[in-house]
């Protein structure tokens, strides 16, 4: 009997539970650790997405150089068969012409770009008519930081592109939409890299390839977010090219958003700015706080102005 009591007593002598205070302390510590960890994880993920976006732009820059090496000119911003600036038709965009340079030769061949217009390919003049090709998502044209779907429902249901060409720096902000280009290469305001029927050569970039924007980002929920196949109608809903006007670089995460530029210009889901590929193929991040004059100078290939720090 004494041994049984001793055994029973020793069995329970070391047992105890958490007090309420101890439990609350543990929960508080876990909460603090989670609060510290989540921003770090999100920052790491964004850094990886931004690096992937950089690689996309590098591939685009390389494809543009390969196109120039072959044809001695950059691709047109779009093929515009209209006779005036106000009555443009749908046209293949510059993204289509570099498809072979981003390992999409089969897609390029299936579209018969050199034999058919965009409307002929789709069999319709309606913006909302799509084909298998025009709804094919292409990873190189999509920024991983952009949460929007691969199909741009705002632009007729065609596959989106987060990367649009730079028209220049001189377009009037008083036009419809506030700042997007609504005319073709006949416009005297064209001083950038891409426009309707444009044929810019590297020797035409008098400010230097490393001092001139070629392509920049546009977020998918922007009114004029791009589609890679081209543009539709006089309003250029494809978003193939944009101006770089003073104060017009906007950012979805910080809320920086000039009143007229909210529907019309370069933007991204990267914190505090957007990425651009220059004519020399280099890619850089441009802060939303960039000096407006410097921003315009970078968009103009031939103004002769000295580029400031940015």
C-alpha positions in Angstrom: 0.0 0.0 0.0 2.6 2.6 0.8 4.4 2.0 -2.5 1.1 2.3 -4.4 0.4 5.7 -2.8 3.9 6.9 -3.6 3.5 5.8 -7.2 0.2 7.6 -7.5 1.5 10.8 -5.9 4.6 10.9 -8.2 2.4 10.4 -11.2 0.7 13.8 -10.8 3.2 15.8 -8.9 4.8 17.3 -12.1 1.6 18.1 -14.0 0.5 21.7 -14.6 -1.3 23.8 -17.2 -1.0 27.3 -18.8 -2.3 30.2 -16.9 -4.4 32.8 -18.7 -1.6 35.3 -18.5 0.9 32.9 -20.0 -1.4 32.1 -22.9 -2.0 35.7 -23.7 1.7 36.4 -23.7 2.3 33.6 -26.2 -0.5 34.8 -28.4 1.0 38.4 -28.3 4.4 37.1 -29.2 3.1 35.1 -32.1 1.1 38.2 -33.3 4.2 40.3 -33.2 6.2 37.8 -35.1 3.6 37.4 -37.8 3.3 41.2 -38.1 7.1 41.4 -38.6 7.2 38.5 -41.0 4.3 39.3 -43.4 5.8 42.6 -44.7 9.1 40.9 -45.2 7.5 38.1 -47.2 5.5 40.5 -49.2 8.6 42.6 -50.0 10.5 39.5 -51.0 7.7 38.4 -53.3 7.4 41.9 -54.9 11.2 41.9 -55.4 10.9 38.6 -57.2 8.0 39.9 -59.3 9.9 43.1 -60.1 12.9 41.1 -61.2 10.7 39.0 -63.5 9.2 42.3 -64.9 12.8 43.5 -65.5 13.5 40.3 -67.5 10.4 40.8 -69.6 11.5 44.3 -70.6 15.0 43.0 -71.3 13.6 40.4 -73.6 11.5 43.1 -75.3 14.5 45.4 -75.7 16.6 42.5 -77.2 13.8 41.6 -79.6 13.6 45.3 -80.7 17.3 45.2 -81.4 17.0 42.0 -83.3 14.2 43.5 -85.4 16.3 46.6 -86.1 19.3 44.4 -87.1 17.1 42.6 -89.6 15.1 45.5 -91.1 17.3 48.5 -90.3 14.4 50.1 -88.5 12.3 49.6 -85.4 8.8 48.2 -85.9 5.9 50.6 -86.5 3.8 51.5 -83.4 0.9 50.1 -85.5 0.0 49.6 -89.1 -2.3 52.5 -89.8 -4.1 52.4 -93.2 -6.2 55.5 -92.5 -5.9 58.6 -94.7 -6.3 61.1 -91.8 -5.5 61.4 -88.2 -9.1 61.3 -87.1 -10.3 58.1 -88.8 -7.9 55.4 -88.0 -8.6 51.7 -88.4 -7.5 48.7 -86.5 -3.9 47.8 -87.0 -1.3 45.3 -86.0 0.8 46.7 -83.1 4.6 46.7 -82.6 4.3 43.8 -80.2 3.2 41.5 -83.0 6.3 42.3 -85.1 8.7 41.2 -82.4 6.9 37.9 -81.7 9.7 35.9 -83.6 12.2 37.6 -81.3 10.5 36.3 -78.1 10.2 32.7 -79.3 6.7 33.1 -80.7 7.4 32.5 -84.4 4.6 29.9 -84.7 2.0 32.4 -83.4 3.4 35.1 -85.7 3.1 32.8 -88.7 -0.4 31.7 -87.9 -1.6 35.3 -87.8 -0.4 35.9 -91.4 0.6 39.4 -90.4 2.4 40.1 -93.8 -0.7 39.0 -95.8 -3.7 40.2 -93.8 -4.7 43.3 -91.9 -5.8 42.9 -88.3 -9.5 43.3 -89.3 -9.0 40.7 -92.1 -7.5 38.3 -89.6 -10.4 38.7 -87.2 -13.0 38.8 -90.0 -14.6 41.9 -88.5 -14.2 45.6 -87.8 -15.7 45.2 -84.3 -13.3 45.6 -81.4 -15.0 42.8 -79.5 -14.4 40.1 -82.1 -11.4 37.9 -81.1 -9.5 34.9 -82.5 -7.5 32.2 -80.8 -4.4 34.1 -81.6 -5.5 37.4 -80.2 -6.7 35.8 -76.9 -3.4 34.0 -76.4 -1.7 35.3 -73.2 2.1 35.9 -73.7 4.1 35.9 -70.4 6.7 38.3 -71.8 4.0 41.0 -72.2 2.6 40.6 -68.6 4.0 42.2 -65.5 3.8 39.6 -62.6 3.0 42.4 -60.1 -0.2 43.2 -62.0 -3.1 41.3 -60.5 -5.4 41.7 -63.5 -6.4 38.8 -65.7 -4.5 37.9 -68.8 -7.5 38.8 -70.9 -8.2 42.5 -71.1 -12.0 42.6 -70.9 -11.9 46.4 -71.1 -10.3 46.2 -74.5 -12.5 43.8 -76.3 -11.4 40.6 -74.6 -8.0 40.4 -76.3 -4.9 39.2 -74.4 -3.4 42.1 -72.4 0.0 43.7 -72.5 1.5 45.7 -69.6 4.1 47.2 -71.8 3.4 50.0 -74.2 5.7 52.0 -76.6 6.6 55.6 -76.0 5.1 58.1 -78.5 7.1 61.1 -77.2 6.8 64.2 -75.0 4.8 66.7 -76.9 1.2 65.5 -77.1 -1.4 68.0 -75.9 -3.2 67.0 -72.7 -6.4 68.7 -73.9 -7.4 65.9 -76.2 -9.9 63.2 -75.5 -8.8 60.9 -72.7 -6.3 63.5 -71.4 -3.0 62.3 -72.7 -3.0 59.2 -74.9 -2.0 59.6 -78.5 -4.9 59.8 -80.9 -3.2 60.5 -84.2 -0.8 58.8 -86.5 2.8 59.3 -87.7 1.7 62.4 -89.7 1.5 64.2 -86.4 4.2 66.8 -85.9 4.1 66.0 -82.2 5.6 62.6 -82.7 9.2 62.7 -81.2 9.5 59.3 -79.5 9.9 55.7 -80.6 6.5 54.5 -81.8 3.6 55.9 -83.7 1.3 54.9 -86.6 3.4 53.7 -89.5 6.6 54.9 -87.8 10.0 53.7 -89.0 12.4 55.0 -86.4 16.0 54.0 -86.9 18.7 54.0 -84.2 20.5 56.8 -86.1 17.3 58.9 -85.7 17.7 58.8 -81.9 20.0 61.8 -81.7 19.9 62.1 -77.9 21.5 58.7 -77.6 20.0 55.2 -77.1 20.8 55.2 -73.4 19.0 58.5 -72.9 15.7 57.6 -74.6 12.7 55.6 -73.3 11.5 52.9 -75.7 8.8 51.0 -73.8 7.2 51.5 -70.4 4.6 49.9 -68.1 0.8 50.4 -67.9 -1.3 48.7 -65.2 -4.2 46.5 -66.4 -6.9 48.5 -64.7 -5.9 51.6 -66.4 -8.6 52.9 -68.9 -6.1 52.6 -71.7 -4.3 49.4 -70.7 -2.7 47.7 -73.6 -3.4 44.6 -75.7 -0.4 43.1 -77.5 -2.2 42.5 -80.8 -2.6 46.1 -81.7 -5.2 48.9 -81.8 -8.8 49.2 -82.7 -10.5 52.3 -84.1 -9.6 56.0 -84.0 -9.2 56.0 -80.3 -6.3 53.5 -80.3 -7.9 51.4 -77.6 -5.0 48.9 -77.8 -2.8 51.3 -75.8 0.2 50.6 -78.1 1.9 53.9 -77.2 1.7 56.8 -74.8 3.1 60.2 -74.1 5.4 61.0 -71.2 4.0 64.3 -70.0 5.0 66.3 -67.0 3.6 64.7 -63.9 2.0 61.8 -65.7 3.9 58.9 -64.2 1.3 57.3 -61.9 1.5 54.4 -59.4 -1.3 52.1 -58.3 0.1 51.4 -54.8 0.9 54.9 -53.6 -2.2 56.8 -54.9 -0.1 59.3 -56.8 -2.5 60.2 -59.6 -2.7 63.5 -61.4 -6.3 64.2 -62.4 -5.9 63.9 -66.1 -3.3 61.2 -66.2 -5.3 58.6 -64.3 -6.6 57.2 -67.5 -3.8 58.0 -69.9 -0.3 57.2 -69.0 2.5 55.0 -67.6 1.7 53.3 -64.4 2.4 50.1 -62.5 1.7 48.0 -59.3 5.3 48.3 -58.3 5.7 50.6 -55.2 6.7 54.2 -56.0 7.2 54.0 -59.8 7.4 52.1 -63.0 10.0 50.3 -65.1 11.1 51.3 -68.6 13.4 49.8 -71.2 15.5 52.3 -73.0 16.5 52.2 -76.7 19.9 50.6 -75.8 18.1 47.7 -74.2 18.8 48.6 -70.6 16.0 48.5 -68.0 15.6 50.9 -65.2 13.1 51.8 -62.5 11.7 55.3 -62.7 10.4 56.9 -59.5 7.0 58.5 -59.6 8.7 61.6 -58.1 11.0 62.1 -61.1 11.4 65.7 -62.2 8.8 66.4 -64.9 11.2 68.0 -67.4 13.7 65.1 -67.1 10.8 62.7 -67.6 9.8 64.5 -70.9 13.4 64.6 -72.1 13.7 60.9 -71.7 10.6 60.3 -73.8 11.9 62.6 -76.6 14.6 61.0 -78.9 15.8 64.3 -80.4 15.4 67.3 -78.2 19.1 67.7 -77.5 18.5 68.4 -73.8 20.8 67.3 -71.1 19.3 64.5 -68.9 19.3 65.3 -65.2 19.6 62.9 -62.3 16.6 60.7 -61.8 
